[in-house]
Amino acid sequence: MKLEKLLSSLSYEIIKGTADIEIEDIIYDSRKAIKGTAFVCLKGFNTDGHKYAQDAIEKGVSALIVSDEVKTDADITIIKVENTRSALAQMSTELFGNPAKELTTIAITGTKGKTTTVAMIRSILECAGIKTGTIGTLGIVIGDKIYKTANTTPESYEIQQAMRKMVKKGCTAMVIEASSLGLKNHRTDCINFDYGIFTNFSHDHIGESEHPDMQDYLESKAILFKNCKKGIINIDDEATAELLKDSVCDVVTYGFNENADFCASNDKLLARQGFIGVHFDVKGKKELSADVAIPGRFSVYNALAATALCSSMGIRDEYILKGLETVKVKGRVEVYPVKSNYTLLIDYAHNAVSMENVLTTLREYKPHRLITMFGAGGNRPKARRYEMGEVSGRLSDLSVITEDNSRFEDVNDIIADIKVGIDKTDGKYVIVPNRVDAIRYCIENAQPGDIIVLAGKGHEDYQEIKGVKYHLDEREVIADILKPQKDEDIIVTED
């Protein structure tokens, strides 16, 4: 494509050369620089692409897109723009033919619940026969294929590229987790979303490399509602009024508030063989009675957001109910089906806060025993290990301490640190250093009514030891452990 075509929606200045040249691709990582590409110099907290401009020139790029001065004697086109991140979004949109126009686009922002809400929406839409691609924490998901990404909300180039791939694969809808940093850093620019969803707002992502304060954090999330046609909003959240003050979208509300367009009531916990979740009723613009296959009362909010969204899209009730009852979020209190009368869950909880949230939620189900298997990451602050040990010791009936991503540390040293925390409590624990052996221990010692949580890995399919990532998918490990039993129930001796 001609560079001038890629720049057609931009205000720019030609510093050197001409825009009448062919460009094969756009890059923003100088390590990917090859002949015929345009290198966009992005500014980030830790690095500045302008510093690598000369490296890109030496590798043969045809053009530089800059916001700062770059001096070179090379025969190359240099284009100056006000903001290179915004420019990358607009150029990528042109390069991939604006695929958003061929999809129903849905974006979700909020401190918590984005990943789960994305999964719920996809489950409902696919039940309705609408092939749906997603972008978020789990990566780019198209059909059964997962493409890993560096960020929850990838750079604009990856988003536009992913949407074009979705269209080619037959998708007609796309759901994306729109993080505050993704919105602030122009990654979602050039998409006027059909729907934007707000889940909730609480303290998070404040720091040097993120947001300077809570006001900036909220204002970044509010960007979505200046760039969507219809907003699906949690009316119960205290930040809602501030979030919407400059919005331009139509608004549909959900929550437990009687004034909500989609009002939830009669929520209760549900647990049966192979199912752990919640039930709730909906009144207002829709009357439904739904079961959701994700545990915890907070799942009602996520399910209500998905219900409000899909109802606004005209999805039939039967598909909404089926989608919620069968939804699964990989690595987020994910139920692994077992034939015996206990519940086995895989979860990503890998710090004290997330562990406390998960275990507090599961205690509400009054299990016979709550068993938590976990380790802690190597080359990370020791305080995290103490805290995780203390949380598990306080909330679990039994902790099974094992390895996680030990990285360059000895797993036994990490376990010793976890013990410092757990020894502050009266919690029972066993130590099984090898993670596969620890999973086997949990399964072979399960008792009827137990809830077992394999915490820390979640959706990850690797284990990092001494700088090497080894394949480890806990679903495969469980299947191998259960396979020799030929689907017979595990026999255990009760205490």
Beta strands, then each sheet from edge to edge (+ up, - down):
strand 1: 13-16
strand 2: 25-27
strand 3: 37-40
strand 4: 63-66
strand 5: 77-80
strand 6: 104-109
strand 7: 132-136
strand 8: 139-142
strand 9: 145-147
strand 10: 173-177
strand 11: 193-198
strand 12: 228-234
strand 13: 250-255
strand 14: 262-272
strand 15: 275-284
strand 16: 288-292
strand 17: 334-336
strand 18: 343-347
strand 19: 370-374
strand 20: 398-401
strand 21: 428-431
strand 22: 451-455
strand 23: 462-465
strand 24: 468-471
sheet 1: 1+ 5- 4- 3- 2-
sheet 2: 9+ 8- 7+ 10+ 6+ 11+ 12+ 13+ 14+ 15- 16+
sheet 3: 17+ 18- 22- 19- 20- 21-
sheet 4: 23+ 24-
end
